[in-house]
Amino acid sequence: MAKTAKKAAKKAEPKKAAARKPAAKPLPAKKPAAKKPAAATSSSSGPVNKERFTLYGMLGSGPTYTVGLMLTLSKHPFSYFHVNLREGQHKQPDYVVKNRYGQVPALRDGQVYYVQSAAILQHLADELRKFDGKTDVEKNRIREWLFWNWDKLAVPVFRLRARARGLRQFGDEVRVMYDTEAKAALAMLENELAKSEWIATKRPTIADVGVYGVLRYIAEANIDLTPYPNVSAWKKRFEALPGFGTPEQILPMESRLL
Ligand SMILES: N[C@@H](CCC(=O)N[C@@H](CS)C(=O)NCC(=O)O)C(=O)O
């Protein structure tokens, strides 16, 4: 591991020592070890704690971008730890304790690591009260779209993109299958966006963030959005949201500690 990355890893680690202190030890003047860190309680109305979040990921990763985008749109600063997938850092024991699936992204919030970008979006929306649903019906609709995104859209788009970048090899038959699946998902989305400006509610939510995190890469999957004018218009609307940034603007090439 490079020197800067080692330093970054050390700083990004939550302070485990305090949490491991035996509860029975008499320390009346100090806070109880198990207390939730103040960092984990800040919300949209509370003070911003810039040490609260560390995002583990890499620049080329769509799911990492999705999480970085959500934090940026929510105007919440975060530290960033670059995970070197080429060197297999995501399969090393010190990373697998953060993400049991051996994938990026992972998000540290206080002392807890969250994984799976859709689940991370949900956690951030609940905690920061941004881009969230305001009623149970809205929350459920948002969840529905997040599941749909990974079920129907993300997999074919990311597989096609990986093939185009030489990261995955499969033949033309499989390529056509993914292309057909991606276009069927786009047609569905096109139809929905004829009825509403945003995907799940009348406001932008994490459903939009999750879907944008895939459609950002649609051209790299060699799919033209021209036949989907509602999707194209929604994409432009999303890019005009305050705080929006491209992957290159949001994710650094190297670790960055706040
Ligand atoms: N469903 C996961 C997908 C994460 C994922 O596919 N990450 C890729 C990078 S974009 C990865 O870590 N690949 C390495 C591997 O799966 O071994 C999420 O949304 O977080």
PDBQT file of the ligand as one rigid body, heavy atoms in Angstrom, charges set to zero:
ROOT
HETATM    1  N1  LIG A 301     -24.537  -3.983  -6.136  1.00  0.00    +0.000 N 
HETATM    2  C1  LIG A 301     -23.263  -3.450  -5.729  1.00  0.00    +0.000 C 
HETATM    3  C2  LIG A 301     -22.341  -3.505  -6.930  1.00  0.00    +0.000 C 
HETATM    4  C3  LIG A 301     -20.937  -3.084  -6.580  1.00  0.00    +0.000 C 
HETATM    5  C4  LIG A 301     -19.954  -3.444  -7.688  1.00  0.00    +0.000 C 
HETATM    6  O1  LIG A 301     -20.296  -4.127  -8.661  1.00  0.00    +0.000 OA
HETATM    7  N2  LIG A 301     -18.737  -2.939  -7.536  1.00  0.00    +0.000 N 
HETATM    8  C5  LIG A 301     -17.689  -3.274  -8.476  1.00  0.00    +0.000 C 
HETATM    9  C6  LIG A 301     -16.992  -2.016  -8.950  1.00  0.00    +0.000 C 
HETATM   10  S1  LIG A 301     -18.059  -0.999  -9.847  1.00  0.00    +0.000 SA
HETATM   11  C7  LIG A 301     -16.675  -4.145  -7.766  1.00  0.00    +0.000 C 
HETATM   12  O2  LIG A 301     -16.322  -3.903  -6.642  1.00  0.00    +0.000 OA
HETATM   13  N3  LIG A 301     -16.208  -5.164  -8.475  1.00  0.00    +0.000 N 
HETATM   14  C8  LIG A 301     -15.238  -6.086  -7.987  1.00  0.00    +0.000 C 
HETATM   15  C9  LIG A 301     -15.831  -7.407  -7.616  1.00  0.00    +0.000 C 
HETATM   16  O3  LIG A 301     -17.063  -7.577  -7.681  1.00  0.00    +0.000 OA
HETATM   17  O4  LIG A 301     -15.048  -8.285  -7.257  1.00  0.00    +0.000 OA
HETATM   18  C10 LIG A 301     -23.452  -2.019  -5.223  1.00  0.00    +0.000 C 
HETATM   19  O5  LIG A 301     -24.391  -1.372  -5.670  1.00  0.00    +0.000 OA
HETATM   20  O6  LIG A 301     -22.700  -1.570  -4.347  1.00  0.00    +0.000 OA
ENDROOT
TORSDOF 0
